[in-house]
Amino acid sequence: MQAPQEILLAEPRGFCAGVDRAIEIVERAIQKFGAPIYVRHEIVHNTYVVNDLKAKGAIFIEELSDVPPGATLVFSAHGVSKAVQQEAVARGFSIFDATCPLVTKVHVEVAKLAKEGYEFIMIGHKGHPEVEGTMGQLDQGIHLVEDVEDVARVQPAQTEKLAVVTQTTLSVDDAAEISAAVRARFPSVREPKQQDICYATQNRQDAVKVLSPQVDVVIVVGSPTSSNSNRLRELAAKLGTTAYMVDSADELQGEWFKGRSRVGLTAGASAPEILVQQVIDRIKALGAVSVRSMAGIEETIKFPLPKGLKIDAATGLEIRERTPETGPSAH
């Protein structure tokens, strides 16, 4: 049987700016305050990343009652509900919010429009922490739809002021189809000025659309809990290419590559490049002789860290925020 000959790498793939920032927040908090640092929910949905941070001194919890008084607490990149925020403040924790700024943008939009009397239809996956965080910005008036069928069943209290928001890590095509069903049922619905699905999710899905027709099998590096990684595997399969998702190189199976000379490889936005390299090494061991990167969008976006965690790389000192009176300083 023919062994794999070439690996074609999707561009872009792997870490996005929100994931980079979230991981850095936990690492800096450990560096500044010492272990342990408590993190509500997995900081990002990746087993390798979570285990690496555990080894450095992070403790991952779901219930705030598991965090001792006075501890330092980090909210995960997925965001949290108002109730969780309020409970954390009431318990007196030192809080750093690693919510992705693109998720925060959705929270801000919900809060603003709710004040204007809007109800919301949220497109997303039930039980996903980002969905729970966004829906938890309000006590009522936000209705979850997971598919087109749900749109027919949803019953908002009024339809004059109705707005759509979406989970940031959905399939772009699925979200567009559900949005179209919402528009068809509620023609006056208000849609986001910019779509809620994040740039990184969009870019990785666009790259898979280019990659899939050029290869015999697609491997997606990502953890089972990662929404955007699951969407990449589904998208490749939808385009007619056999696709598998793996948490690590150990999960690769030799028979996946029999008779398939060209392998496409990508990674979800929470999967580190070290895992991609380990997968490449394993596929090379099965016979692949060349690795080629596709042309793709270069991502340059970077999100700032919260106040109190900016450290000067040269001195190891915290950077104080620049102010008009004092200019930049460190201590």
N, C-alpha and C positions, 0 to 999 in steps of 0.2 A: 504493500500500500504506500502511496505517495505521502511523504512527510511534509510539514509546513516548510516553505522556502523563504517567505518574506513576511515581515511584520510592518504594517502600516499604522503609524501613530496619529490619532486625531489631534488636531490643534484648534482651539485650546482644549485642555483637559485638566482634571485635578483641581487643586485648591483655588477658591475664589477669594476676593478681598474680605468678605464677611467672615469666612472660616479662618483665614490668616489672622484677622484681628481678634477673633474669639479665643483662639489658642494662645495668642500672645498675651491677652489679658490674664489668663490663668497663670501662665509662666511668670509674668511680671509680678503678679500678686504673691506668688510663692516666693519669688526672689526678694520682694520688699518686706513682706509680713511674716515669712517663714511658714513651713507646713504645720498643720494641715490647712488647706484652703477648701472650703465647701463649694460645690457646684450643683445647682439645681438642674437635674436632668443631664443626660450626656451633653457635653459642651457642643459637640457636633456629632452627627450620626456616623461614627467610624470607630470600629473596634480597636484598631491599632492606635489611633490618636488617644482614645480614652485610656487604654492600658498604659501608654507612654506617660500620660499626665498623672495617672494613679501612682506610677513608680516615682514620680517627682514630688508627690505629696498632696495631690488633689483627692478629695473624697466626694464621690457622686451620690446625691440623695434625691429622692422624689418629694419627701415630706419635710417641711421646714421644722417640724417638731424634732427631727433627727439632728438638727444643728445646735450646738451648745451656745448659750448666751454669750454675746460679745464677739462671736466668730466673724471671720470675713467670708462673705457669700458672693458667688458669681452667678448671674442668670445666664442660661445657655443662649446660643445664637438664635434659637427659634422664637424667643420672646416669651413673656409671661402675662397672665391676666392681671387686671387691676387688683383683684382679691389677693393674689400672691404677693404683689408689690406692697400692698398695705400691710399684710401680715408680716412680711420681712422687716418693714420699718418699725412696726409695733413691737417686734421681738428684739429690736435694737442691734441688728447686725450691721457690720460695715459692708456696704453693698457696692458691687461693680457690675454694671449691666453690659453683658456681651451680646445683647440682641443685635442682629444684623441691621445696619441702618436702613436697608431696603424694607425690612419687616417693620421697623419703627415708623417709616414713611406711611405704611398702610394703617398703623395704629393711630397716627396723627390725623390722617384723613377721616377715619371712622369717628374719632372724637369731635372733629370740626363739624362734620355733616350731621352728627347726632344732635348737636346743639341747635342746628337749623331745622330739626324735626324729621330727619330722614330715618327710614328703616333700611336694612341692608340684606342683600342676598350674597352669601359668601360661597365661592366655588372652591372646594377643597376636600381633603380626605378626613373623615370622621376619626377622632382620636389622635391625630397628628398633633404634636405639641405646638406647632406654629398656629394651627387652626384653633386650638384651645386658647392660646394666648390672644389671638385677634378677636375671637368671639367673646372672650372674657374682658374686653375693653368696655363692654356694655352689659347692663343687667338684663336687658330685653331688646327685642326689635332687630335681631340679627339671625338670619335663617340659613342653615347650611344646605347646599346642594352638591351632590357628588357626581351626578350624571344628568343627562337630558331628561330621563324619566322623573327625577326628583323635581325638576323645574315645573312640570305639569302639576305636581302635588303641593308645592309650597303655597302657604296662605298668609301673606303679609296682612297686617291690620288695615293698611291703606296703601294705595298705589300712586298717589300724587307725588310723594317724595320717597323715591326708592333708588338706592344706589347699589352697584355691584363692586365687590372687592374679591380678590383671589389670593389663595396661597401662592407664595413666590416660587415654589419648586415644582409646579405642575407641568404636564405635557402642554406645550404651546398650542398644538393642534387640538387637543381635547378641550382645553380651556376656551379656545375660540369657538368650538362647536357648542359648548354649553352656554357661552355668552350669547351666541346667536339665538339659542332657544329662549334665553331670558328676554332678549330684545323682542323676539316674536310675540311673547306672551305679555310683556310689559313695555310697549313701544316708547314710553317716555322715561325709561330707566336711565339713571345717570351712570356713566362709565368713567373709570379713572382717566385723568388727563394723560398720564403715561401708564401703559399697562403695568400691572403689579408684578407680573412674572419677571424675575430678576435677569439682568443682563447675562450673568454667567450660565444660568439655566438655559436661556435662549441660545447663547453661543455654543454650548456643548451639544445641544440638540441639533442645531444647524450643522455642526461638524459631523455628527453621526449620519445626517442625511447625505452628506457628500461622501463619507467613508463607506457606508454600507454597500452601495452598488459596486464598489471596486474590490470587495473582498469576499471570501468564501465563508468566513465565520467572524463574528464580532465578540470580543471579550470586554466586558465592562468591569472595572475594578471599583468595588463599592460594597458597603455593608447592607444587610437585608433591611435595616431600619431606615436607610437613606432614600427619601422620596425621589430626589433628582436622579440618583443612580438607577433606581428601578425604572424610571421613565426612559432612560437611555437604552436599557436592554429592551423594553417594550417597543420603542421606536424602531430599533434595528430589526426586530422580528416582524413588525408591521410592514417594513419595507422589503420583506421577503428574504432576509439574511438570518441564518441560524445564529442565535445570540445567547451567551451565558454571562451571569454575573458572579464574580468571586470576591470573597473578603480578603483572600491572600493567595499567593502562588500555590500553596499546598492543596487548594481545592481544584486546581486544573486537572483534567483527566485526559490521558493520551488519546483516547478514542475520539474526542471532540475534533481532533486535527487530522485524522486519517482521511486521505483523499482531498484534503483542503490545503492548497499550496499558499494561499495568501490570507493572513490573519489580520483583522482590524483590531486595534486596541485603544480604549479610552478609559477615563476614570471620572467618577462623580466629583462634585465640587467639595466634598469632605474627605476625599481619598488622597493621601500623601503620595508624592512622586516616588518615594522609596519602594512602595508596594508595586507601582508600575514597573520599576526597574527589576524587581524580583520576578515579576511575571514574564518580562522580556527574557531574563536569564533562563527561566524554566522552559519557555517555548524554544529558545535557542538549543537547549539540551535535547529537545525532541527533534531537532533538525533544521530549524530556521537559520539561514545564513546571512540575511540582511535585514536591517531596520531602517525604515525611511519615515520621516515626518511629513505629513500633509502641510500644504500652505494653509494658513488660517488667521483669524483675527488675533492680534496681539493685545492682551488685556493689561492696561497700565493703571487701572483704578486702585486707589488705596484709601482706606478709611482711617480717620484719626482715632487714637486711643482715648479712653476717658481720662479726665483730670485725675492727677494723683498717681498715674502709672507711667507717665512719660519719663524715661530714664536716658540720660546722655550716655551714648555708647562709649565715649572716650573716658569719662570720669566715673561712670556708674552712679552718678548723682541724679536725683529727680529733677526734671526740668519744670520750672514754674511757668505758668501761662504768661505769655507776653502781654503786657499792658501798656497803654500809651504813656503812663507816668514812669514806669520802671524799665521798660524794655525787657528782653529775655534775661532770665537769671536761673541759677541752679543752686540747690542746697543738698 
